[in-house]
Amino acid sequence: MTIKAFVFDAYGTLYDVQSVAAETEAAFPGHGEAITQIWRMKQLEYTWLRSGMGDYRDFWQVTLESLAYTLEVLGLSASAETIAGLAGAYDRLALYPDSAAALSALSQHRLAILSNGSPTMLAALIAQSGLEGRFEAVLSADSARVYKPDARCYRLVGEHLGLLPEEVVFVSSNGFDVAGAKHFGFRVARIARVSPAALKAEIATQSPMPPRTMFKALRMQEEHLGHRPDWVIGSLAELAGLVGS
């Protein structure tokens, strides 16, 4: 079936979550790397826990809660004002170098974002990165009041774009998101921000394993859940070549 839309995850796919490291290090010298990795892992874990418990809070609250957990477990003190200021780093994430050009190459196609981010967070992120007007729809898990990979999130795409799942290419770097989207019925392109070969080489040269490498191993590889992507790409620039496939 013809591809009619490309729908992108935001965090880790279009935007580099590791770019918060400069701000975490500036706020807590010597602890930035540990904060960055634990925070992101806990942020994702809290979305899954809250979805499983049926106790939804928006992604801004999840981001605050996971940062507060991280600082506490590392024995670092911070005021609520400091925590809120640092959490705002997720509104200032850097675009991956291939993101803007890939979107331009696909500009004749319907484009959307589907993200766990709250509407306010996504609006700020898109504005600061110069991507305003690039997307037909910016869809937030907040509308479903549950987080990916719950099917109710992916269902938002059809509700807003009026398309069948098989008419959509969903693009994500996150293994849980890739599996969830494929299980839902989308055609899925996984952007391998860290290839298995690169990860193995990194692990082989580092002992003990540093926090960032551990994050790559836990959160930036394909999951073994029985739902594999249709394509694995090394750059978003490759998406244009999928049109008509």
C-alpha positions in Angstrom: 0.0 0.0 0.0 1.2 3.5 -0.8 2.9 5.5 1.9 0.7 8.5 2.7 2.4 9.9 5.8 5.5 9.9 7.9 4.9 10.1 11.6 7.9 10.8 13.9 8.7 10.2 17.5 10.4 13.3 19.0 12.7 12.4 21.9 15.7 10.4 20.7 14.5 10.4 17.0 14.3 14.0 15.8 15.8 15.5 19.0 18.9 14.3 20.9 18.1 13.7 24.6 21.8 13.5 25.4 22.0 17.2 24.7 20.8 17.9 28.2 24.2 16.8 29.4 25.7 20.3 29.1 23.0 21.7 31.4 23.1 18.9 33.9 26.9 19.2 34.2 26.7 23.0 34.6 24.1 22.7 37.4 25.9 19.8 39.2 29.6 19.8 38.2 31.1 16.3 38.1 27.6 14.6 38.1 26.2 15.7 34.7 26.7 12.4 33.0 25.1 10.3 35.7 22.2 12.7 36.0 21.6 12.7 32.2 21.4 8.9 31.9 19.5 8.0 35.1 17.1 10.9 34.5 16.2 9.7 31.0 15.9 6.0 32.0 13.7 6.9 35.0 11.6 9.3 32.8 10.7 6.5 30.5 10.2 4.1 33.3 7.7 6.4 35.0 5.7 6.7 31.8 5.4 2.9 31.8 4.6 2.7 35.5 2.0 5.4 35.3 0.4 3.8 32.3 0.4 0.4 34.0 -1.2 1.8 37.2 -3.7 3.9 35.3 -2.4 7.0 37.2 -1.7 9.4 34.4 0.4 12.6 34.8 1.6 14.7 31.9 5.1 14.4 30.6 6.2 17.6 32.3 5.2 16.2 35.7 6.9 12.9 34.8 10.1 14.8 33.8 10.1 16.7 37.2 9.4 13.5 39.1 12.2 11.5 37.4 14.7 14.4 37.8 13.8 14.7 41.5 14.4 10.9 41.9 17.7 11.1 40.1 19.0 13.9 42.3 17.9 12.2 45.5 19.5 8.9 44.6 22.7 10.6 43.8 22.6 12.5 47.0 22.3 15.9 45.4 20.2 18.7 46.9 18.2 21.1 44.8 15.2 23.4 45.3 12.0 23.0 43.4 12.9 26.1 41.4 16.3 24.5 40.4 14.6 21.3 39.4 12.0 23.1 37.3 14.7 25.1 35.6 16.8 22.1 34.8 13.8 20.1 33.6 13.3 22.9 31.0 16.4 21.5 29.3 13.9 19.1 27.6 12.3 22.1 25.9 15.8 23.1 24.5 17.0 19.7 23.1 19.2 19.9 20.1 18.0 18.6 16.8 20.0 15.7 15.4 22.0 16.9 12.4 19.9 14.9 9.9 16.5 15.9 11.1 15.8 19.3 9.4 17.1 18.2 6.0 15.2 14.9 6.1 11.9 16.8 6.8 12.6 19.1 3.9 13.2 16.2 1.6 9.8 14.8 2.7 8.0 18.1 2.5 5.6 17.0 -0.2 4.3 14.3 2.1 2.1 14.5 5.1 4.2 14.8 8.2 3.3 14.5 11.9 4.8 14.0 15.3 3.5 11.5 17.8 5.2 11.9 21.2 4.9 11.3 24.9 5.7 15.0 25.3 3.0 17.3 26.7 1.5 19.8 24.2 3.3 22.7 25.9 6.7 20.9 25.9 6.3 19.9 22.2 5.3 23.4 21.2 8.4 24.9 22.9 10.7 22.3 21.5 9.5 22.8 17.9 9.6 26.6 18.2 13.1 26.7 19.5 14.4 24.4 16.8 12.9 26.2 13.9 10.5 23.4 12.9 7.3 25.4 13.2 5.0 24.8 10.2 6.7 21.5 9.2 4.0 19.2 10.6 0.4 18.7 9.7 -0.2 17.5 13.2 1.7 17.4 16.5 0.1 14.7 18.5 0.7 14.2 22.2 0.1 11.2 24.4 -1.7 13.7 26.6 -4.8 13.4 24.4 -5.0 9.7 25.2 -3.9 10.1 28.8 -1.7 7.1 28.5 1.9 6.7 27.2 3.5 4.8 24.3 3.6 1.9 23.6 -0.1 1.7 24.5 -2.2 1.3 21.4 -4.4 4.3 22.4 -1.5 6.6 21.6 -0.9 5.2 18.2 -4.6 5.4 17.5 -4.4 9.2 17.6 -2.7 9.1 14.2 -5.6 7.6 12.4 -8.1 9.8 14.3 -6.3 13.0 13.2 -4.9 12.1 9.8 -7.7 9.8 8.7 -5.3 7.1 7.5 -5.1 3.4 8.0 -2.1 2.1 10.0 -0.5 0.5 6.9 -0.6 3.9 5.1 1.7 5.3 7.7 5.5 5.0 8.2 6.2 5.5 11.9 9.8 6.6 12.6 11.5 6.1 16.0 14.8 5.3 17.5 13.3 3.9 20.7 13.1 0.1 20.8 9.9 0.0 22.9 8.3 2.5 20.5 9.3 0.6 17.4 7.8 -2.6 18.8 4.6 -0.9 20.0 4.1 0.9 16.6 4.7 -2.3 14.7 2.3 -4.3 16.9 -0.3 -1.6 16.3 0.0 -2.1 12.5 2.1 0.8 11.3 4.9 0.3 8.8 7.9 1.1 10.9 11.4 2.6 10.2 13.8 2.3 13.1 16.5 5.0 13.0 19.6 3.3 14.6 21.2 6.2 16.4 23.7 3.7 17.8 24.3 0.7 15.6 24.9 -2.7 17.3 28.4 -2.8 15.8 29.3 0.6 17.3 27.9 -0.3 20.6 29.9 -3.5 20.8 33.1 -1.7 19.9 32.4 0.9 22.6 31.7 -1.7 25.2 34.9 -3.6 24.2 37.1 -0.6 24.9 35.5 0.6 28.2 35.6 -1.1 31.5 33.8 -0.5 33.7 30.9 0.5 31.4 30.2 4.3 31.8 26.6 5.6 32.3 26.2 6.7 28.7 27.3 3.4 27.2 24.9 1.6 29.6 22.1 3.8 28.4 22.9 3.0 24.8 22.8 -0.7 25.7 19.5 -0.5 27.5 17.5 2.1 25.6 19.0 2.6 22.1 18.9 -1.0 20.6 16.2 -3.1 19.1 14.0 -5.0 21.6 13.4 -8.7 21.4 9.6 -8.6 21.6 8.7 -10.3 18.3 7.7 -7.1 16.5 10.6 -6.0 14.2 10.7 -2.8 12.1 10.2 -2.9 8.3 13.3 -0.9 7.8 16.4 -0.1 9.8 18.1 3.1 8.7 21.3 4.8 9.7 20.1 8.3 8.9 16.8 10.0 8.5 18.0 11.0 5.0 17.2 7.4 3.9 13.5 8.0 4.5 13.0 9.7 1.1 14.0 6.4 -0.6 11.1 4.6 1.1 8.5 6.5 -0.8 6.7 4.2 -3.2 7.9 1.1 -1.5 
